[in-house]
Amino acid sequence: MSVYQWEPYTTNFAEEWDRLVQLANDGTYFQTRRFLSYHEEGKFEDCSLVLKKKGNLWGVLPAAVRYRQNSENTSSKWFVSHPGASYGGIMTKKIVAFDEAEEILRSLIEHVKNLGFQGLEITPPPICYHRIPSDVWSFVMMMLGFQYRKRDYTQIVPLWFEDPTLFYDNKTLGGLRFAEKQGVVVKEVELSEENWDIFYPMLIDNRKKYGVLPAHSRRDLSALSRLVPEMMKLYFAYDRHQQVVAASLIFDISPQVTMTFYITHDRNKQDTKAVLPLNHFSIVKARERGARWLDFGISTVVGVPGYGLIRFKENFGAVGGWRDVYYYEFS
């Protein structure tokens, strides 16, 4: 019999859950109950699990139910990493050994199958989120028969160089000098309702260009700023007339990673090149707080690369990595 047992999450575990995530090798704010609680009641059917080892809390797995359409016009019930966060995965108190990872995953497969699900899907954080890099979960999942549901290309900027502009290309450096001459200044601003009222309409307008809406509502961002204010930063770029011409929402998502969650700009003021100093400001501030990486996010859509976006991020010294989603379907 395994020393590991899975149990349903209840609110009684909330504080201990969040403390464990803080200790986990690849823990981020995304896996905390504080973060996940910003979603409106009933939006997701939560089926998160806690992992116990000899009766003590040893790990957590944020998850929800997702129904998938089948080819025969029926739906199947899947256990998936919580859709209300970019990453999920199994968080444990300590880095697991290979045989521990295998035992935990085998017990998870059996437990989820016994709950009546058709399959399970896990979205672990990319390796740059690890305090100590470890691919043990990924390897063991593949060894046990998991497959890739999706592989996206994400881009991250290394922050351990004294001069953050060391790997900027000449075009970006020239654009920064131009924006400075145009009087563009970037500042951190309060997470206030007044500033959300400036930020969100600009974000909506930007997304309309691509025929999409932001993943988060105005209410979502306001709720997050109350629940996890220490995680969030809001930066505004002003022109010489003190008008906001660009903005970015930043998440200090873990001790070693700062994430650029949203970048937006006034489409009528693109000639100020304000997005360039805005990104530079984010990189400088992330480095100052001791982060090792700035995560610019994915540059693919269903695996198809956005070449212009990739090049734009590379111009700030970004390098590439995988953001993977794994699945296991029960026979």
Buried (B, 14 or more C-beta within 10 A) or exposed (E): EEEBBBEEBEEEBBEBBBEBBBEBBBBBBBBBBBBBBBBEEEEBEBBBBBBBBEEEBBBBBBBBBBEEEEEEEEEBBBBBBBBBBBBBBBBBBEBBEEEBBBBBBBBBBEBBBEBEBBBBBBBBBBBBBBBEEBEBBBEBBEEBEBEEBBEBBBBBBBBEEEEBBEBBEEEBBEBBEBBEEBEBBBEEBEBEEEBBEBBBEBBEBBBEEEEEEBEBEBEBBBBBBEBBEEBBBBBBBBBEEEEBBBBBBBBBBBBBBBBBBBBBBBEEBEEBBBBBBBBBBBBBBBBEEEBBBBBBBBBBEEEEBBEEBBEBBBBBBBBEBEBBBBBBBEE
